[in-house]
């Protein structure tokens, strides 16, 4: 998915320009017969640990 390439590990910035951390995980809902729907982006050490295994 392009979403993973384009969003994962990118810097999050709030509307005032303050850095909020990096995107450590992406949550998507898989639906039969329809494209996946983005539900949330995750940040923090727990999401990063799940990726690393």
C-alpha positions as a printed NumPy array, in Angstrom:
array([[  0.   ,   0.   ,   0.   ],
       [  1.241,   3.498,  -0.752],
       [ -0.198,   4.577,   2.6  ],
       [  2.427,   2.538,   4.459],
       [  5.263,   3.971,   2.369],
       [  3.969,   7.541,   2.555],
       [  2.867,   7.726,   6.212],
       [  4.727,   5.202,   8.379],
       [  7.719,   6.725,  10.209],
       [  6.854,  10.26 ,   9.057],
       [  6.889,  13.205,  11.473],
       [  3.518,  14.341,  12.852],
       [  3.108,  18.106,  13.18 ],
       [  0.145,  19.876,  14.775],
       [ -1.579,  22.857,  13.188],
       [  0.764,  25.249,  15.005],
       [  3.862,  23.534,  13.623],
       [  4.868,  21.752,  16.838],
       [  6.351,  18.279,  16.351],
       [  4.267,  15.506,  17.928],
       [  6.353,  12.411,  17.197],
       [  6.421,   9.901,  14.366],
       [  3.748,   7.584,  12.988],
       [  4.58 ,   4.166,  14.452],
       [  1.518,   2.246,  13.328],
       [ -1.486,   2.347,  11.017],
       [ -4.86 ,   0.828,  11.883],
       [ -7.098,  -0.113,   8.966],
       [-10.412,  -1.928,   8.773],
       [-10.614,  -4.674,   6.162],
       [-14.065,  -4.947,   4.608],
       [-15.221,  -7.649,   2.197],
       [-15.551,  -6.351,  -1.353],
       [-14.419,  -2.83 ,  -0.449],
       [-11.052,  -1.101,  -0.086],
       [ -9.472,  -0.966,   3.398],
       [-10.552,   2.025,   5.486],
       [ -8.009,   3.961,   7.579],
       [ -9.198,   4.006,  11.186],
       [ -6.25 ,   5.551,  13.067],
       [ -2.557,   6.278,  13.146],
       [ -0.609,   5.179,  16.214],
       [  2.361,   6.769,  17.946],
       [  4.49 ,   5.692,  20.852],
       [  6.652,   2.863,  22.068],
       [  3.866,   0.238,  22.236],
       [  3.013,   0.629,  18.555],
       [  6.705,   0.608,  17.644],
       [  7.331,  -2.54 ,  19.704],
       [  4.507,  -4.368,  17.875],
       [  6.167,  -3.561,  14.545],
       [  9.567,  -4.779,  15.661],
       [  8.165,  -7.956,  17.184]])
